[in-house]
Amino acid sequence: MQPIVKFQGSDENRIPLDTPTIDVIEEDGCHWAVGYPLNKRPVSVQKGDVVFISRLTHDPKDIYIYGCAIARAHRPGQDEATPADIKLRPWKKKWPLYLRLDKAEFVDGKMENGVSLYEMMDKLDSDSFVTTQEHAASGIGNTDPHLSVRQQAAARLSRDGFKWINRRLQAAFNKHGKIAQRILKQIV
């Protein structure tokens, strides 16, 4: 099992923290799949990997994790947006590759009820992600977790990063609840 954080949105379309999570799920369709750009096919993600679903936010500028799911392995030629998918969600023209998900769970309420990735990066520093941890150990390469997530579709969490996020996301589920599966099933 390889835990990752999948980043939804871009610097140009960050959302406010008072955005209801259900609105983000409806806009992104992330209850069944997350999108990747053509040049970043998700071949390293394997069936059974844990995917923490996040969205870029503003006021404050951050990345908030608001859900998690279990990945399926990407299938080239099958896990790609159709013309109907792009018509429904035009952003899929730039992000047409799918990583399909099972057992998605989302924090009920607003984005601010999720987990701040910046807080984790500030706390764990280079121990946040696999790459920054490896670079710190070797003494070569970038060790700044904030720099390591720029322009990325996703990032592999270190064991410490996984534990930190998982604990806080479970606490958010306990405090705010989860969006009911019957509601998620109604979203196209």
Contacts in CASP RR format, 6 or more apart in sequence:
PFRMAT RR
TARGET T0000
AUTHOR 0000-0000-0000
METHOD contacts of the structure
MODEL  1
MQPIVKFQGSDENRIPLDTPTIDVIEEDGCHWAVGYPLNKRPVSVQKGDV
VFISRLTHDPKDIYIYGCAIARAHRPGQDEATPADIKLRPWKKKWPLYLR
LDKAEFVDGKMENGVSLYEMMDKLDSDSFVTTQEHAASGIGNTDPHLSVR
QQAAARLSRDGFKWINRRLQAAFNKHGKIAQRILKQIV
1 48 0 8 1.000
1 49 0 8 1.000
1 50 0 8 1.000
2 44 0 8 1.000
2 45 0 8 1.000
2 46 0 8 1.000
2 49 0 8 1.000
2 50 0 8 1.000
2 156 0 8 1.000
3 49 0 8 1.000
3 50 0 8 1.000
3 51 0 8 1.000
3 52 0 8 1.000
3 156 0 8 1.000
3 157 0 8 1.000
3 161 0 8 1.000
3 162 0 8 1.000
3 165 0 8 1.000
3 166 0 8 1.000
4 45 0 8 1.000
4 49 0 8 1.000
4 50 0 8 1.000
4 51 0 8 1.000
4 52 0 8 1.000
4 71 0 8 1.000
4 154 0 8 1.000
4 155 0 8 1.000
4 156 0 8 1.000
4 157 0 8 1.000
5 51 0 8 1.000
5 52 0 8 1.000
5 54 0 8 1.000
5 63 0 8 1.000
5 65 0 8 1.000
5 117 0 8 1.000
5 149 0 8 1.000
5 154 0 8 1.000
5 155 0 8 1.000
5 157 0 8 1.000
5 165 0 8 1.000
6 34 0 8 1.000
6 51 0 8 1.000
6 52 0 8 1.000
6 53 0 8 1.000
6 54 0 8 1.000
6 99 0 8 1.000
6 153 0 8 1.000
6 154 0 8 1.000
7 54 0 8 1.000
7 55 0 8 1.000
7 56 0 8 1.000
7 63 0 8 1.000
7 149 0 8 1.000
7 152 0 8 1.000
7 153 0 8 1.000
7 154 0 8 1.000
7 155 0 8 1.000
8 24 0 8 1.000
8 28 0 8 1.000
8 30 0 8 1.000
8 34 0 8 1.000
8 53 0 8 1.000
8 54 0 8 1.000
8 55 0 8 1.000
8 56 0 8 1.000
9 28 0 8 1.000
9 55 0 8 1.000
9 56 0 8 1.000
10 56 0 8 1.000
11 56 0 8 1.000
13 56 0 8 1.000
14 56 0 8 1.000
14 57 0 8 1.000
14 58 0 8 1.000
14 61 0 8 1.000
15 24 0 8 1.000
15 55 0 8 1.000
15 56 0 8 1.000
15 57 0 8 1.000
15 58 0 8 1.000
15 111 0 8 1.000
16 57 0 8 1.000
16 58 0 8 1.000
16 59 0 8 1.000
16 111 0 8 1.000
17 57 0 8 1.000
17 59 0 8 1.000
17 60 0 8 1.000
17 62 0 8 1.000
17 64 0 8 1.000
17 110 0 8 1.000
17 111 0 8 1.000
17 112 0 8 1.000
18 110 0 8 1.000
18 111 0 8 1.000
18 112 0 8 1.000
19 110 0 8 1.000
19 111 0 8 1.000
20 109 0 8 1.000
20 110 0 8 1.000
20 111 0 8 1.000
21 66 0 8 1.000
21 67 0 8 1.000
21 106 0 8 1.000
21 107 0 8 1.000
21 108 0 8 1.000
21 109 0 8 1.000
21 110 0 8 1.000
21 111 0 8 1.000
21 113 0 8 1.000
21 114 0 8 1.000
21 179 0 8 1.000
22 106 0 8 1.000
22 109 0 8 1.000
22 179 0 8 1.000
22 183 0 8 1.000
24 30 0 8 1.000
24 55 0 8 1.000
24 66 0 8 1.000
24 111 0 8 1.000
25 31 0 8 1.000
25 106 0 8 1.000
25 179 0 8 1.000
25 184 0 8 1.000
25 187 0 8 1.000
26 187 0 8 1.000
27 89 0 8 1.000
28 34 0 8 1.000
28 55 0 8 1.000
28 89 0 8 1.000
29 89 0 8 1.000
29 187 0 8 1.000
30 53 0 8 1.000
30 101 0 8 1.000
30 104 0 8 1.000
31 101 0 8 1.000
31 104 0 8 1.000
31 106 0 8 1.000
31 184 0 8 1.000
31 187 0 8 1.000
32 100 0 8 1.000
32 101 0 8 1.000
32 104 0 8 1.000
33 79 0 8 1.000
33 98 0 8 1.000
33 99 0 8 1.000
33 100 0 8 1.000
33 101 0 8 1.000
34 51 0 8 1.000
34 53 0 8 1.000
34 98 0 8 1.000
34 99 0 8 1.000
34 101 0 8 1.000
35 92 0 8 1.000
35 95 0 8 1.000
35 96 0 8 1.000
35 97 0 8 1.000
35 98 0 8 1.000
35 99 0 8 1.000
35 153 0 8 1.000
36 42 0 8 1.000
36 95 0 8 1.000
36 97 0 8 1.000
36 98 0 8 1.000
36 99 0 8 1.000
36 153 0 8 1.000
36 154 0 8 1.000
37 94 0 8 1.000
37 95 0 8 1.000
37 96 0 8 1.000
37 97 0 8 1.000
37 153 0 8 1.000
38 96 0 8 1.000
38 97 0 8 1.000
40 97 0 8 1.000
40 153 0 8 1.000
41 74 0 8 1.000
41 76 0 8 1.000
41 97 0 8 1.000
42 74 0 8 1.000
42 97 0 8 1.000
42 99 0 8 1.000
42 153 0 8 1.000
42 154 0 8 1.000
43 74 0 8 1.000
44 156 0 8 1.000
45 51 0 8 1.000
45 71 0 8 1.000
45 73 0 8 1.000
45 74 0 8 1.000
45 99 0 8 1.000
45 154 0 8 1.000
46 71 0 8 1.000
46 73 0 8 1.000
47 71 0 8 1.000
47 72 0 8 1.000
47 73 0 8 1.000
48 70 0 8 1.000
48 71 0 8 1.000
48 72 0 8 1.000
49 70 0 8 1.000
49 71 0 8 1.000
50 68 0 8 1.000
50 69 0 8 1.000
50 70 0 8 1.000
50 71 0 8 1.000
50 162 0 8 1.000
50 166 0 8 1.000
51 68 0 8 1.000
51 69 0 8 1.000
51 70 0 8 1.000
51 71 0 8 1.000
51 99 0 8 1.000
51 101 0 8 1.000
51 154 0 8 1.000
52 65 0 8 1.000
52 67 0 8 1.000
52 68 0 8 1.000
52 157 0 8 1.000
52 165 0 8 1.000
52 169 0 8 1.000
53 65 0 8 1.000
53 66 0 8 1.000
53 67 0 8 1.000
53 68 0 8 1.000
53 69 0 8 1.000
53 104 0 8 1.000
53 106 0 8 1.000
54 63 0 8 1.000
54 64 0 8 1.000
54 65 0 8 1.000
54 66 0 8 1.000
54 67 0 8 1.000
54 117 0 8 1.000
55 63 0 8 1.000
55 64 0 8 1.000
55 66 0 8 1.000
55 111 0 8 1.000
56 62 0 8 1.000
56 63 0 8 1.000
57 63 0 8 1.000
57 64 0 8 1.000
57 111 0 8 1.000
60 118 0 8 1.000
62 116 0 8 1.000
62 117 0 8 1.000
62 118 0 8 1.000
63 116 0 8 1.000
63 117 0 8 1.000
63 118 0 8 1.000
63 149 0 8 1.000
64 111 0 8 1.000
64 112 0 8 1.000
64 114 0 8 1.000
64 115 0 8 1.000
64 116 0 8 1.000
64 117 0 8 1.000
65 114 0 8 1.000
65 115 0 8 1.000
65 116 0 8 1.000
65 117 0 8 1.000
65 165 0 8 1.000
65 169 0 8 1.000
66 106 0 8 1.000
66 107 0 8 1.000
66 111 0 8 1.000
66 113 0 8 1.000
66 114 0 8 1.000
66 115 0 8 1.000
67 104 0 8 1.000
67 105 0 8 1.000
67 106 0 8 1.000
67 107 0 8 1.000
67 114 0 8 1.000
67 169 0 8 1.000
68 104 0 8 1.000
68 105 0 8 1.000
68 169 0 8 1.000
69 101 0 8 1.000
69 102 0 8 1.000
69 103 0 8 1.000
69 104 0 8 1.000
69 105 0 8 1.000
70 101 0 8 1.000
70 102 0 8 1.000
70 103 0 8 1.000
71 99 0 8 1.000
71 100 0 8 1.000
71 101 0 8 1.000
71 102 0 8 1.000
72 99 0 8 1.000
72 100 0 8 1.000
72 101 0 8 1.000
72 102 0 8 1.000
74 97 0 8 1.000
74 98 0 8 1.000
74 99 0 8 1.000
74 100 0 8 1.000
79 97 0 8 1.000
79 98 0 8 1.000
79 99 0 8 1.000
79 100 0 8 1.000
80 96 0 8 1.000
80 97 0 8 1.000
80 98 0 8 1.000
81 92 0 8 1.000
81 93 0 8 1.000
81 95 0 8 1.000
81 96 0 8 1.000
81 97 0 8 1.000
81 98 0 8 1.000
85 92 0 8 1.000
85 96 0 8 1.000
86 92 0 8 1.000
86 93 0 8 1.000
86 96 0 8 1.000
88 188 0 8 1.000
104 184 0 8 1.000
105 173 0 8 1.000
105 178 0 8 1.000
105 179 0 8 1.000
106 178 0 8 1.000
106 179 0 8 1.000
106 184 0 8 1.000
107 113 0 8 1.000
107 114 0 8 1.000
107 169 0 8 1.000
107 172 0 8 1.000
107 173 0 8 1.000
107 176 0 8 1.000
107 177 0 8 1.000
107 178 0 8 1.000
107 179 0 8 1.000
108 176 0 8 1.000
108 177 0 8 1.000
108 178 0 8 1.000
108 179 0 8 1.000
109 176 0 8 1.000
113 172 0 8 1.000
113 175 0 8 1.000
113 176 0 8 1.000
114 168 0 8 1.000
114 169 0 8 1.000
114 172 0 8 1.000
114 176 0 8 1.000
115 165 0 8 1.000
115 168 0 8 1.000
115 169 0 8 1.000
115 172 0 8 1.000
117 149 0 8 1.000
117 165 0 8 1.000
118 146 0 8 1.000
120 128 0 8 1.000
120 161 0 8 1.000
120 164 0 8 1.000
120 165 0 8 1.000
120 168 0 8 1.000
121 128 0 8 1.000
121 145 0 8 1.000
121 146 0 8 1.000
121 149 0 8 1.000
123 164 0 8 1.000
124 145 0 8 1.000
124 158 0 8 1.000
124 160 0 8 1.000
124 161 0 8 1.000
124 164 0 8 1.000
125 132 0 8 1.000
125 143 0 8 1.000
125 145 0 8 1.000
126 132 0 8 1.000
126 133 0 8 1.000
126 135 0 8 1.000
126 136 0 8 1.000
126 143 0 8 1.000
126 144 0 8 1.000
126 145 0 8 1.000
127 133 0 8 1.000
127 136 0 8 1.000
127 158 0 8 1.000
127 160 0 8 1.000
127 161 0 8 1.000
128 145 0 8 1.000
128 148 0 8 1.000
128 157 0 8 1.000
128 158 0 8 1.000
128 160 0 8 1.000
128 161 0 8 1.000
129 145 0 8 1.000
129 148 0 8 1.000
129 149 0 8 1.000
129 155 0 8 1.000
129 156 0 8 1.000
129 157 0 8 1.000
129 158 0 8 1.000
129 161 0 8 1.000
130 156 0 8 1.000
130 157 0 8 1.000
130 158 0 8 1.000
131 142 0 8 1.000
131 148 0 8 1.000
131 155 0 8 1.000
131 156 0 8 1.000
132 142 0 8 1.000
132 143 0 8 1.000
132 144 0 8 1.000
132 145 0 8 1.000
132 148 0 8 1.000
132 158 0 8 1.000
133 158 0 8 1.000
135 141 0 8 1.000
135 142 0 8 1.000
135 143 0 8 1.000
136 143 0 8 1.000
142 148 0 8 1.000
148 155 0 8 1.000
149 155 0 8 1.000
157 165 0 8 1.000
END
